[in-house]
Structure formats: structure tokens, C-alpha cells
Amino acid sequence: MTTAGNDGDKRSGVTVVGSANIDAVFTVECIPLPGETLIAESTARFPGGKGLNQAVAAARAGAPTSLLGAIGADGDLLIEAMTEAGVRGELIRRVQGPSGQAFIVVDASGENTIIVSSGANATVTDLRRNEIAAISSNGVLLMQLELPLGLIALAAAQARSAGTTVILNAAPARPLPGSLLADTDILVVNEHEACLIADRPDLTTASALLAGLVDRLIVTLGENGSVVYLAGEELARVPARRVPVVDTTGAGDVFCGALASAIAGGDD
């Protein structure tokens, strides 16, 4: 395990390999039933995607941060969001066709349904020379699972060979190859993702299984905080701060971005 930040300022940065989406949000009184048509009370477009969300969080938390991903010809909104947050965009690829898109329906109680179209995100299947250099020179590589899995595994292997700390937020949850887990220093999942990835219905059993596959595991529990595992054993339970809740959308992404910034800054 490599602790980031020990090689000087050049190792204090974060490279986020991940998605950038344009979110179209429709606010309705209730989620429509199959075959039902509803009139939305309001609609809005926002920059989003787990990769962009986490990059913004890492940058706002103080780490020099670059996002490696792809956007389409319609991606100016995403570039503006990156620039405003101080996320470096030299690793963003501009491709033909649309950017990734998420279509979100939110009802009056805050319940939602989401459909994601990968768009430009699906085109990132290899690593270019400058992208390999960025991963190798920064202290932390932060990834999720909205880009092709082969690319995620390739980036993790490159980071491991360069001594870069690999943080994988395994969301959306899917089965993970053993080679990717072997190259992961810190695995971050919520309770539902832990059970899905471990293929166990019980969170305690699922967490114990995953904790035996990676050096460090963090299971986030929403308002109940998180549990940290080290070398297969539960190390600590960290309570969540009590705050007035406005909106929980993207909370997990903020957690991961702030974690990456802290690790890049030298925290253990």
C-alpha cells in the first residue's frame, strides 16, 4: 500500500477517471406507472455523472484535480462546471455524438427513477500517453464504474505499477474481476453495493467477504456514517455529522471526492 503525498507536491494531486453526464431532471407529483403519461411540474438541466461529481468534490476539498473522460459536442455545460470548480480539463476527450445523459424523474417525496445513456463515456476504452503520465504523477487515482470496466481495470493496473493510491467507488454495482480488486487500495461501497458485489444478502457477511479481498474497505451507511475495515478486520465506525438535510443526491460522490483529497494530502 502506497500512502500518497510523501513524494512532494507532485504526488498531492488526484486523477479522477470517470463519467460526465448532462442530467435532465423532471419534477412530478408521483412516479408514473407503466403506460402512464404525466405533465412535469418543472424541468432542469444540470452537470453530473459520478466522475464529474467526484472531481468537483476533490477540487473543492483542496486537491489539484484532473478529470479523465469524454464528452460530446453538447458538453459545454460540463466544461463550464469543471472550470468553475477548478477541475483541470486537459484529459477530457471531445468526441462526436452526445455526451452521457441521465434522465431523472423526482416526485414530491424525493423518490426518483433514473435512466442513464452512456453516450461519450462508452468511447473511453484505452489510455493515451498523457493520461498514463497523469495517473502516474498524481498521488491518487479515483474511479467509479460508469466507464467501461476494461478501462477501469487498465487504469488501476497502471496506477499500481506507478505507486499511485487506487480508490475505487464500485458504483453502479457489478461483479468485479479479481485483478481489479488486487490493484485497489481502498474500496468504497454503500450497503446495497456491498451486498450486490459480494453476492450476499447480509451486510455483515458481505462486508467481511469484501474486506478480505482489498487492503482497505469503507462501507458507507448513509445517516449512520461508515465502517472502515483494514486487512480484513473492522477497524472503526465513523458516525455521520448531524446536519439539516436538503438533498442527498450525489452525497456518496462528495464523500469519495473528499476522501481522495484527504489521502492525496497525506492523511492515512
Disulfide bonds with the S-S distance in Angstrom:
none
